[in-house]
Amino acid sequence: MIVAAAAFRALSDMSAFDVQIDTRRLDSMLAGCAGDAFATPAARAMAVQLCGERRVKSARPALERILTSPDSPEILRRSTSRALARLR
């Protein structure tokens, strides 16, 4: 669902100036969604992108699974490659 993707983006952007947003919890949610094969493609792609932008190191195992899974769409693998490059 596109709503989840938009919510992830908004929370990430707002966390830069709103101290009430629990950034550790947000990062955990992003890593969880990135690794959730049952999440909507839009939410998962946004979560992967934000894991890279926010340098969520705990997402590394999920991101690596995306790259090695033959079921991962090409667009998600490309986004994941970029995210992993930012984590290095």
TIZA-806209 format. One record per residue: residue number from 1; residue in three letters; x, y, z of N, C-alpha, C, CB in turn. Coordinates in Angstrom, 1 decimal, m for minus. Glycine has a CB too. Example, Ala and Ser with C-alpha at 12.3 -4.5 7.8 and 13.67 -1.06 7.14 Angstrom:
% residues 2
<r resi="1" resn="ALA" n_xx="13.2" n_yy="m5.7" n_zz="7.8" ca_xx="12.3" ca_yy="m4.5" ca_zz="7.8" c_xx="13.2" c_yy="m3.3" c_zz="7.8" cb_xx="11.3" cb_yy="m4.5" cb_zz="9.0"/>
<r resi="2" resn="SER" n_xx="12.8" n_yy="m2.2" n_zz="7.1" ca_xx="13.7" ca_yy="m1.1" ca_zz="7.1" c_xx="12.9" c_yy="0.0" c_zz="7.9" cb_xx="14.1" cb_yy="m0.6" cb_zz="5.7"/>
***
This chain:
% residues 88
<r resi="1" resn="MET" n_xx="0.8" n_yy="m1.2" n_zz="0.0" ca_xx="0.0" ca_yy="0.0" ca_zz="0.0" c_xx="0.9" c_yy="1.2" c_zz="0.0" cb_xx="m1.0" cb_yy="0.0" cb_zz="1.2"/>
<r resi="2" resn="ILE" n_xx="0.5" n_yy="2.2" n_zz="m0.8" ca_xx="1.3" ca_yy="3.4" ca_zz="m1.0" c_xx="1.3" c_yy="4.2" c_zz="0.3" cb_xx="0.8" cb_yy="4.2" cb_zz="m2.2"/>
<r resi="3" resn="VAL" n_xx="0.3" n_yy="4.1" n_zz="1.1" ca_xx="0.1" ca_yy="4.9" ca_zz="2.3" c_xx="1.3" c_yy="4.5" c_zz="3.3" cb_xx="m1.2" cb_yy="4.6" cb_zz="3.0"/>
<r resi="4" resn="ALA" n_xx="1.7" n_yy="3.3" n_zz="3.4" ca_xx="2.8" ca_yy="2.9" ca_zz="4.3" c_xx="4.1" c_yy="3.5" c_zz="3.8" cb_xx="2.9" cb_yy="1.4" cb_zz="4.3"/>
<r resi="5" resn="ALA" n_xx="4.3" n_yy="3.5" n_zz="2.5" ca_xx="5.5" ca_yy="4.1" ca_zz="1.9" c_xx="5.6" c_yy="5.6" c_zz="2.2" cb_xx="5.6" cb_yy="3.9" cb_zz="0.4"/>
<r resi="6" resn="ALA" n_xx="4.4" n_yy="6.3" n_zz="2.0" ca_xx="4.4" ca_yy="7.7" ca_zz="2.3" c_xx="4.6" c_yy="8.0" c_zz="3.8" cb_xx="3.1" cb_yy="8.3" cb_zz="1.8"/>
<r resi="7" resn="ALA" n_xx="4.0" n_yy="7.1" n_zz="4.6" ca_xx="4.2" ca_yy="7.3" ca_zz="6.1" c_xx="5.7" c_yy="7.1" c_zz="6.5" cb_xx="3.3" cb_yy="6.4" cb_zz="6.9"/>
<r resi="8" resn="PHE" n_xx="6.3" n_yy="6.1" n_zz="5.9" ca_xx="7.7" ca_yy="5.9" ca_zz="6.2" c_xx="8.5" c_yy="7.1" c_zz="5.8" cb_xx="8.3" cb_yy="4.7" cb_zz="5.5"/>
<r resi="9" resn="ARG" n_xx="8.3" n_yy="7.7" n_zz="4.6" ca_xx="9.0" ca_yy="8.8" ca_zz="4.1" c_xx="8.8" c_yy="10.0" c_zz="5.1" cb_xx="8.6" cb_yy="9.2" cb_zz="2.7"/>
<r resi="10" resn="ALA" n_xx="7.5" n_yy="10.3" n_zz="5.4" ca_xx="7.2" ca_yy="11.4" ca_zz="6.2" c_xx="7.8" c_yy="11.3" c_zz="7.6" cb_xx="5.7" cb_yy="11.5" cb_zz="6.4"/>
<r resi="11" resn="LEU" n_xx="7.7" n_yy="10.1" n_zz="8.2" ca_xx="8.4" ca_yy="10.0" ca_zz="9.6" c_xx="9.9" c_yy="10.1" c_zz="9.5" cb_xx="8.0" cb_yy="8.6" cb_zz="10.1"/>
<r resi="12" resn="SER" n_xx="10.5" n_yy="9.6" n_zz="8.5" ca_xx="11.9" ca_yy="9.8" ca_zz="8.3" c_xx="12.3" c_yy="11.3" c_zz="8.2" cb_xx="12.4" cb_yy="9.0" cb_zz="7.1"/>
<r resi="13" resn="ASP" n_xx="11.6" n_yy="12.0" n_zz="7.3" ca_xx="11.9" ca_yy="13.4" ca_zz="7.2" c_xx="11.6" c_yy="14.2" c_zz="8.4" cb_xx="11.0" cb_yy="14.0" cb_zz="6.0"/>
<r resi="14" resn="MET" n_xx="10.5" n_yy="13.9" n_zz="9.1" ca_xx="10.2" ca_yy="14.6" ca_zz="10.3" c_xx="11.1" c_yy="14.3" c_zz="11.5" cb_xx="8.8" cb_yy="14.2" cb_zz="10.8"/>
<r resi="15" resn="SER" n_xx="11.7" n_yy="13.1" n_zz="11.5" ca_xx="12.6" ca_yy="12.8" ca_zz="12.6" c_xx="13.9" c_yy="13.7" c_zz="12.6" cb_xx="13.1" cb_yy="11.3" cb_zz="12.4"/>
<r resi="16" resn="ALA" n_xx="14.2" n_yy="14.4" n_zz="11.6" ca_xx="15.3" ca_yy="15.3" ca_zz="11.5" c_xx="15.1" c_yy="16.5" c_zz="12.5" cb_xx="15.6" cb_yy="15.7" cb_zz="10.1"/>
<r resi="17" resn="PHE" n_xx="13.9" n_yy="16.8" n_zz="12.7" ca_xx="13.6" ca_yy="18.0" ca_zz="13.6" c_xx="12.6" c_yy="17.8" c_zz="14.7" cb_xx="13.2" cb_yy="19.1" cb_zz="12.7"/>
<r resi="18" resn="ASP" n_xx="12.0" n_yy="16.6" n_zz="14.8" ca_xx="11.0" ca_yy="16.3" ca_zz="15.8" c_xx="11.6" c_yy="15.3" c_zz="16.8" cb_xx="9.7" cb_yy="15.8" cb_zz="15.2"/>
<r resi="19" resn="VAL" n_xx="12.0" n_yy="15.7" n_zz="18.0" ca_xx="12.6" ca_yy="14.8" ca_zz="18.9" c_xx="11.7" c_yy="13.8" c_zz="19.5" cb_xx="13.2" cb_yy="15.7" cb_zz="20.1"/>
<r resi="20" resn="GLN" n_xx="10.4" n_yy="14.0" n_zz="19.3" ca_xx="9.4" ca_yy="13.0" ca_zz="19.8" c_xx="9.3" c_yy="11.8" c_zz="19.0" cb_xx="8.0" cb_yy="13.7" cb_zz="19.9"/>
<r resi="21" resn="ILE" n_xx="9.9" n_yy="11.8" n_zz="17.8" ca_xx="9.9" ca_yy="10.6" ca_zz="17.0" c_xx="11.1" c_yy="9.7" c_zz="17.4" cb_xx="10.1" cb_yy="10.9" cb_zz="15.4"/>
<r resi="22" resn="ASP" n_xx="10.7" n_yy="8.5" n_zz="17.8" ca_xx="11.7" ca_yy="7.5" ca_zz="18.3" c_xx="12.5" c_yy="7.0" c_zz="17.1" cb_xx="11.0" cb_yy="6.4" cb_zz="19.1"/>
<r resi="23" resn="THR" n_xx="13.7" n_yy="7.5" n_zz="16.8" ca_xx="14.4" ca_yy="7.1" ca_zz="15.6" c_xx="14.8" c_yy="5.6" c_zz="15.7" cb_xx="15.6" cb_yy="8.0" cb_zz="15.4"/>
<r resi="24" resn="ARG" n_xx="15.1" n_yy="5.1" n_zz="16.9" ca_xx="15.5" ca_yy="3.7" ca_zz="16.9" c_xx="14.3" c_yy="2.8" c_zz="16.6" cb_xx="16.0" cb_yy="3.4" cb_zz="18.4"/>
<r resi="25" resn="ARG" n_xx="13.2" n_yy="3.2" n_zz="17.0" ca_xx="12.0" ca_yy="2.4" ca_zz="16.7" c_xx="11.7" c_yy="2.5" c_zz="15.2" cb_xx="10.8" cb_yy="2.9" cb_zz="17.5"/>
<r resi="26" resn="LEU" n_xx="11.8" n_yy="3.7" n_zz="14.6" ca_xx="11.6" ca_yy="3.9" ca_zz="13.2" c_xx="12.6" c_yy="3.0" c_zz="12.4" cb_xx="11.8" cb_yy="5.4" cb_zz="12.8"/>
<r resi="27" resn="ASP" n_xx="13.8" n_yy="3.1" n_zz="12.8" ca_xx="14.8" ca_yy="2.3" ca_zz="12.1" c_xx="14.5" c_yy="0.8" c_zz="12.2" cb_xx="16.2" cb_yy="2.5" cb_zz="12.6"/>
<r resi="28" resn="SER" n_xx="14.1" n_yy="0.3" n_zz="13.3" ca_xx="13.7" ca_yy="m1.1" ca_zz="13.5" c_xx="12.5" c_yy="m1.4" c_zz="12.6" cb_xx="13.3" cb_yy="m1.3" cb_zz="15.0"/>
<r resi="29" resn="MET" n_xx="11.5" n_yy="m0.5" n_zz="12.5" ca_xx="10.4" ca_yy="m0.7" ca_zz="11.6" c_xx="10.8" c_yy="m0.8" c_zz="10.2" cb_xx="9.3" cb_yy="0.4" cb_zz="11.8"/>
<r resi="30" resn="LEU" n_xx="11.7" n_yy="0.1" n_zz="9.8" ca_xx="12.2" ca_yy="0.1" ca_zz="8.4" c_xx="12.9" c_yy="m1.2" c_zz="8.1" cb_xx="13.1" cb_yy="1.3" cb_zz="8.2"/>
<r resi="31" resn="ALA" n_xx="13.8" n_yy="m1.6" n_zz="9.0" ca_xx="14.5" ca_yy="m2.9" ca_zz="8.7" c_xx="13.5" c_yy="m4.1" c_zz="8.6" cb_xx="15.5" cb_yy="m3.1" cb_zz="9.8"/>
<r resi="32" resn="GLY" n_xx="12.5" n_yy="m4.1" n_zz="9.5" ca_xx="11.5" ca_yy="m5.2" ca_zz="9.5" c_xx="10.7" c_yy="m5.2" c_zz="8.2" cb_xx="10.6" cb_yy="m5.0" cb_zz="10.7"/>
<r resi="33" resn="CYS" n_xx="10.3" n_yy="m4.0" n_zz="7.8" ca_xx="9.5" ca_yy="m4.0" ca_zz="6.5" c_xx="10.4" c_yy="m4.3" c_zz="5.3" cb_xx="8.9" cb_yy="m2.6" cb_zz="6.3"/>
<r resi="34" resn="ALA" n_xx="11.6" n_yy="m3.9" n_zz="5.3" ca_xx="12.5" ca_yy="m4.2" ca_zz="4.2" c_xx="12.7" c_yy="m5.7" c_zz="4.0" cb_xx="13.9" cb_yy="m3.6" cb_zz="4.4"/>
<r resi="35" resn="GLY" n_xx="12.7" n_yy="m6.4" n_zz="5.1" ca_xx="12.9" ca_yy="m7.9" ca_zz="5.1" c_xx="11.6" c_yy="m8.7" c_zz="5.0" cb_xx="13.6" cb_yy="m8.3" cb_zz="6.3"/>
<r resi="36" resn="ASP" n_xx="10.5" n_yy="m8.0" n_zz="5.0" ca_xx="9.2" ca_yy="m8.7" ca_zz="5.0" c_xx="8.7" c_yy="m9.0" c_zz="3.6" cb_xx="8.1" cb_yy="m7.9" cb_zz="5.8"/>
<r resi="37" resn="ALA" n_xx="8.8" n_yy="m10.2" n_zz="3.2" ca_xx="8.4" ca_yy="m10.6" ca_zz="1.8" c_xx="6.9" c_yy="m10.4" c_zz="1.5" cb_xx="8.8" cb_yy="m12.0" cb_zz="1.5"/>
<r resi="38" resn="PHE" n_xx="6.1" n_yy="m10.2" n_zz="2.6" ca_xx="4.7" ca_yy="m10.1" ca_zz="2.5" c_xx="4.2" c_yy="m8.6" c_zz="2.5" cb_xx="4.0" cb_yy="m10.8" cb_zz="3.6"/>
<r resi="39" resn="ALA" n_xx="5.2" n_yy="m7.7" n_zz="2.7" ca_xx="4.9" ca_yy="m6.3" ca_zz="2.7" c_xx="4.6" c_yy="m5.9" c_zz="1.3" cb_xx="6.0" cb_yy="m5.4" cb_zz="3.3"/>
<r resi="40" resn="THR" n_xx="3.8" n_yy="m4.8" n_zz="1.1" ca_xx="3.5" ca_yy="m4.3" ca_zz="m0.2" c_xx="4.8" c_yy="m3.9" c_zz="m0.9" cb_xx="2.5" cb_yy="m3.1" cb_zz="m0.2"/>
<r resi="41" resn="PRO" n_xx="4.9" n_yy="m4.0" n_zz="m2.2" ca_xx="6.1" ca_yy="m3.6" ca_zz="m2.9" c_xx="6.5" c_yy="m2.1" c_zz="m2.7" cb_xx="5.9" cb_yy="m3.8" cb_zz="m4.4"/>
<r resi="42" resn="ALA" n_xx="5.5" n_yy="m1.2" n_zz="m2.6" ca_xx="5.8" ca_yy="0.2" ca_zz="m2.4" c_xx="6.4" c_yy="0.4" c_zz="m1.0" cb_xx="4.6" cb_yy="1.0" cb_zz="m2.6"/>
<r resi="43" resn="ALA" n_xx="5.8" n_yy="m0.2" n_zz="0.0" ca_xx="6.3" ca_yy="0.0" ca_zz="1.3" c_xx="7.7" c_yy="m0.6" c_zz="1.5" cb_xx="5.4" cb_yy="m0.7" cb_zz="2.4"/>
<r resi="44" resn="ARG" n_xx="7.9" n_yy="m1.8" n_zz="0.9" ca_xx="9.2" ca_yy="m2.5" ca_zz="1.0" c_xx="10.3" c_yy="m1.7" c_zz="0.3" cb_xx="9.1" cb_yy="m3.9" cb_zz="0.4"/>
<r resi="45" resn="ALA" n_xx="10.0" n_yy="m1.2" n_zz="m0.9" ca_xx="11.0" ca_yy="m0.4" ca_zz="m1.7" c_xx="11.3" c_yy="0.9" c_zz="m0.9" cb_xx="10.4" cb_yy="0.0" cb_zz="m3.1"/>
<r resi="46" resn="MET" n_xx="10.3" n_yy="1.5" n_zz="m0.3" ca_xx="10.6" ca_yy="2.7" ca_zz="0.5" c_xx="11.5" c_yy="2.4" c_zz="1.7" cb_xx="9.3" cb_yy="3.5" cb_zz="0.9"/>
<r resi="47" resn="ALA" n_xx="11.1" n_yy="1.3" n_zz="2.4" ca_xx="11.9" ca_yy="0.9" ca_zz="3.5" c_xx="13.3" c_yy="0.6" c_zz="3.2" cb_xx="11.2" cb_yy="m0.4" cb_zz="4.2"/>
<r resi="48" resn="VAL" n_xx="13.6" n_yy="m0.1" n_zz="2.1" ca_xx="14.9" ca_yy="m0.4" ca_zz="1.6" c_xx="15.7" c_yy="1.0" c_zz="1.4" cb_xx="14.9" cb_yy="m1.2" cb_zz="0.3"/>
<r resi="49" resn="GLN" n_xx="15.0" n_yy="1.9" n_zz="0.6" ca_xx="15.7" ca_yy="3.1" ca_zz="0.3" c_xx="16.0" c_yy="3.9" c_zz="1.6" cb_xx="14.8" cb_yy="4.0" cb_zz="m0.6"/>
<r resi="50" resn="LEU" n_xx="15.1" n_yy="3.9" n_zz="2.5" ca_xx="15.3" ca_yy="4.7" ca_zz="3.8" c_xx="16.4" c_yy="4.0" c_zz="4.7" cb_xx="14.0" cb_yy="4.9" cb_zz="4.5"/>
<r resi="51" resn="CYS" n_xx="16.4" n_yy="2.7" n_zz="4.6" ca_xx="17.5" ca_yy="2.0" ca_zz="5.4" c_xx="18.9" c_yy="2.5" c_zz="4.9" cb_xx="17.3" cb_yy="0.5" cb_zz="5.2"/>
<r resi="52" resn="GLY" n_xx="19.0" n_yy="2.6" n_zz="3.6" ca_xx="20.2" ca_yy="3.1" ca_zz="3.1" c_xx="20.5" c_yy="4.6" c_zz="3.4" cb_xx="20.2" cb_yy="3.0" cb_zz="1.6"/>
<r resi="53" resn="GLU" n_xx="19.5" n_yy="5.4" n_zz="3.3" ca_xx="19.6" ca_yy="6.8" ca_zz="3.6" c_xx="19.9" c_yy="7.1" c_zz="5.0" cb_xx="18.3" cb_yy="7.6" cb_zz="3.2"/>
<r resi="54" resn="ARG" n_xx="19.3" n_yy="6.3" n_zz="5.9" ca_xx="19.5" ca_yy="6.5" ca_zz="7.4" c_xx="20.6" c_yy="5.6" c_zz="7.9" cb_xx="18.2" cb_yy="6.1" cb_zz="8.1"/>
<r resi="55" resn="ARG" n_xx="21.2" n_yy="4.8" n_zz="7.0" ca_xx="22.3" ca_yy="4.0" ca_zz="7.4" c_xx="22.0" c_yy="3.0" c_zz="8.5" cb_xx="23.6" cb_yy="4.8" cb_zz="7.7"/>
<r resi="56" resn="VAL" n_xx="20.9" n_yy="2.3" n_zz="8.3" ca_xx="20.3" ca_yy="1.4" ca_zz="9.3" c_xx="21.1" c_yy="0.1" c_zz="9.2" cb_xx="18.8" cb_yy="1.2" cb_zz="9.1"/>
<r resi="57" resn="LYS" n_xx="22.2" n_yy="m0.1" n_zz="10.0" ca_xx="23.0" ca_yy="m1.2" ca_zz="9.9" c_xx="22.3" c_yy="m2.5" c_zz="10.3" cb_xx="24.2" cb_yy="m1.0" cb_zz="10.8"/>
<r resi="58" resn="SER" n_xx="21.3" n_yy="m2.4" n_zz="11.1" ca_xx="20.6" ca_yy="m3.7" ca_zz="11.5" c_xx="19.8" c_yy="m4.2" c_zz="10.3" cb_xx="19.6" cb_yy="m3.3" cb_zz="12.7"/>
<r resi="59" resn="ALA" n_xx="19.6" n_yy="m3.5" n_zz="9.3" ca_xx="18.9" ca_yy="m4.0" ca_zz="8.1" c_xx="19.8" c_yy="m4.8" c_zz="7.2" cb_xx="18.3" cb_yy="m2.8" cb_zz="7.3"/>
<r resi="60" resn="ARG" n_xx="21.1" n_yy="m4.8" n_zz="7.4" ca_xx="22.0" ca_yy="m5.5" ca_zz="6.5" c_xx="21.6" c_yy="m6.9" c_zz="6.2" cb_xx="23.4" cb_yy="m5.5" cb_zz="7.1"/>
<r resi="61" resn="PRO" n_xx="21.3" n_yy="m7.8" n_zz="7.2" ca_xx="20.9" ca_yy="m9.2" ca_zz="6.9" c_xx="19.6" c_yy="m9.2" c_zz="6.0" cb_xx="20.6" cb_yy="m10.0" cb_zz="8.1"/>
<r resi="62" resn="ALA" n_xx="18.6" n_yy="m8.4" n_zz="6.2" ca_xx="17.4" ca_yy="m8.4" ca_zz="5.4" c_xx="17.8" c_yy="m8.0" c_zz="4.0" cb_xx="16.4" cb_yy="m7.5" cb_zz="6.0"/>
<r resi="63" resn="LEU" n_xx="18.6" n_yy="m7.0" n_zz="3.8" ca_xx="19.0" ca_yy="m6.5" ca_zz="2.5" c_xx="19.8" c_yy="m7.5" c_zz="1.8" cb_xx="19.8" cb_yy="m5.2" cb_zz="2.7"/>
<r resi="64" resn="GLU" n_xx="20.7" n_yy="m8.2" n_zz="2.4" ca_xx="21.5" ca_yy="m9.2" ca_zz="1.8" c_xx="20.6" c_yy="m10.4" c_zz="1.3" cb_xx="22.5" cb_yy="m9.8" cb_zz="2.7"/>
<r resi="65" resn="ARG" n_xx="19.5" n_yy="m10.7" n_zz="2.1" ca_xx="18.6" ca_yy="m11.7" ca_zz="1.6" c_xx="17.8" c_yy="m11.3" c_zz="0.4" cb_xx="17.6" cb_yy="m12.1" cb_zz="2.8"/>
<r resi="66" resn="ILE" n_xx="17.5" n_yy="m10.0" n_zz="0.3" ca_xx="16.8" ca_yy="m9.6" ca_zz="m0.9" c_xx="17.7" c_yy="m9.8" c_zz="m2.1" cb_xx="16.5" cb_yy="m8.1" cb_zz="m0.8"/>
<r resi="67" resn="LEU" n_xx="19.0" n_yy="m9.5" n_zz="m2.0" ca_xx="19.9" ca_yy="m9.7" ca_zz="m3.1" c_xx="20.0" c_yy="m11.1" c_zz="m3.6" cb_xx="21.2" cb_yy="m9.1" cb_zz="m2.8"/>
<r resi="68" resn="THR" n_xx="20.0" n_yy="m12.0" n_zz="m2.6" ca_xx="20.2" ca_yy="m13.4" ca_zz="m2.9" c_xx="18.9" c_yy="m14.2" c_zz="m3.3" cb_xx="20.9" cb_yy="m14.1" cb_zz="m1.8"/>
<r resi="69" resn="SER" n_xx="17.8" n_yy="m13.6" n_zz="m3.1" ca_xx="16.5" ca_yy="m14.3" ca_zz="m3.4" c_xx="16.2" c_yy="m14.2" c_zz="m4.8" cb_xx="15.4" cb_yy="m13.7" cb_zz="m2.5"/>
<r resi="70" resn="PRO" n_xx="16.0" n_yy="m15.3" n_zz="m5.5" ca_xx="15.6" ca_yy="m15.3" ca_zz="m6.9" c_xx="14.2" c_yy="m14.7" c_zz="m7.1" cb_xx="15.6" cb_yy="m16.7" cb_zz="m7.5"/>
<r resi="71" resn="ASP" n_xx="13.4" n_yy="m14.6" n_zz="m6.0" ca_xx="12.1" ca_yy="m14.0" ca_zz="m6.1" c_xx="12.0" c_yy="m12.5" c_zz="m6.0" cb_xx="11.2" cb_yy="m14.6" cb_zz="m5.1"/>
<r resi="72" resn="SER" n_xx="13.1" n_yy="m11.9" n_zz="m5.7" ca_xx="13.1" ca_yy="m10.4" ca_zz="m5.6" c_xx="13.0" c_yy="m9.8" c_zz="m6.9" cb_xx="14.4" cb_yy="m10.0" cb_zz="m4.8"/>
<r resi="73" resn="PRO" n_xx="12.1" n_yy="m8.8" n_zz="m7.1" ca_xx="12.1" ca_yy="m8.1" ca_zz="m8.3" c_xx="13.4" c_yy="m7.3" c_zz="m8.6" cb_xx="10.9" cb_yy="m7.1" cb_zz="m8.3"/>
<r resi="74" resn="GLU" n_xx="13.7" n_yy="m7.1" n_zz="m9.8" ca_xx="14.9" ca_yy="m6.5" ca_zz="m10.2" c_xx="15.0" c_yy="m5.1" c_zz="m9.7" cb_xx="15.0" cb_yy="m6.4" cb_zz="m11.8"/>
<r resi="75" resn="ILE" n_xx="13.9" n_yy="m4.3" n_zz="m9.7" ca_xx="13.9" ca_yy="m3.0" ca_zz="m9.2" c_xx="14.3" c_yy="m2.9" c_zz="m7.7" cb_xx="12.6" cb_yy="m2.3" cb_zz="m9.4"/>
<r resi="76" resn="LEU" n_xx="13.8" n_yy="m3.9" n_zz="m6.9" ca_xx="14.1" ca_yy="m4.0" ca_zz="m5.5" c_xx="15.5" c_yy="m4.4" c_zz="m5.3" cb_xx="13.1" cb_yy="m5.0" cb_zz="m4.8"/>
<r resi="77" resn="ARG" n_xx="16.0" n_yy="m5.3" n_zz="m6.1" ca_xx="17.5" ca_yy="m5.6" ca_zz="m6.0" c_xx="18.4" c_yy="m4.4" c_zz="m6.2" cb_xx="17.8" cb_yy="m6.8" cb_zz="m7.0"/>
<r resi="78" resn="ARG" n_xx="18.0" n_yy="m3.6" n_zz="m7.2" ca_xx="18.9" ca_yy="m2.5" ca_zz="m7.5" c_xx="18.8" c_yy="m1.5" c_zz="m6.4" cb_xx="18.4" cb_yy="m1.8" cb_zz="m8.8"/>
<r resi="79" resn="SER" n_xx="17.7" n_yy="m1.2" n_zz="m5.9" ca_xx="17.5" ca_yy="m0.3" ca_zz="m4.7" c_xx="18.3" c_yy="m0.8" c_zz="m3.5" cb_xx="16.0" cb_yy="m0.1" cb_zz="m4.4"/>
<r resi="80" resn="THR" n_xx="18.2" n_yy="m2.1" n_zz="m3.3" ca_xx="18.9" ca_yy="m2.8" ca_zz="m2.2" c_xx="20.4" c_yy="m2.7" c_zz="m2.4" cb_xx="18.5" cb_yy="m4.3" cb_zz="m2.1"/>
<r resi="81" resn="SER" n_xx="20.9" n_yy="m2.8" n_zz="m3.6" ca_xx="22.4" ca_yy="m2.7" ca_zz="m3.8" c_xx="22.8" c_yy="m1.3" c_zz="m3.4" cb_xx="22.7" cb_yy="m3.0" cb_zz="m5.3"/>
<r resi="82" resn="ARG" n_xx="22.0" n_yy="m0.3" n_zz="m3.8" ca_xx="22.4" ca_yy="1.1" ca_zz="m3.5" c_xx="22.3" c_yy="1.3" c_zz="m1.9" cb_xx="21.4" cb_yy="2.0" cb_zz="m4.1"/>
<r resi="83" resn="ALA" n_xx="21.3" n_yy="0.7" n_zz="m1.3" ca_xx="21.2" ca_yy="0.9" ca_zz="0.2" c_xx="22.4" c_yy="0.2" c_zz="0.9" cb_xx="19.9" cb_yy="0.2" cb_zz="0.7"/>
<r resi="84" resn="LEU" n_xx="22.8" n_yy="m1.0" n_zz="0.4" ca_xx="23.9" ca_yy="m1.7" ca_zz="1.0" c_xx="25.2" c_yy="m0.9" c_zz="0.8" cb_xx="24.1" cb_yy="m3.1" cb_zz="0.4"/>
<r resi="85" resn="ALA" n_xx="25.4" n_yy="m0.3" n_zz="m0.3" ca_xx="26.6" ca_yy="0.5" ca_zz="m0.6" c_xx="26.7" c_yy="1.6" c_zz="0.4" cb_xx="26.6" cb_yy="1.1" cb_zz="m2.0"/>
<r resi="86" resn="ARG" n_xx="25.6" n_yy="2.2" n_zz="0.8" ca_xx="25.6" ca_yy="3.3" ca_zz="1.8" c_xx="25.9" c_yy="2.8" c_zz="3.2" cb_xx="24.3" cb_yy="4.0" cb_zz="1.8"/>
<r resi="87" resn="LEU" n_xx="25.7" n_yy="1.5" n_zz="3.5" ca_xx="25.9" ca_yy="0.9" ca_zz="4.8" c_xx="27.4" c_yy="0.5" c_zz="5.0" cb_xx="25.0" cb_yy="m0.3" cb_zz="5.0"/>
<r resi="88" resn="ARG" n_xx="28.1" n_yy="0.4" n_zz="3.9" ca_xx="29.5" ca_yy="0.0" ca_zz="4.0" c_xx="30.4" c_yy="1.1" c_zz="4.5" cb_xx="30.0" cb_yy="m0.4" cb_zz="2.6"/>
***
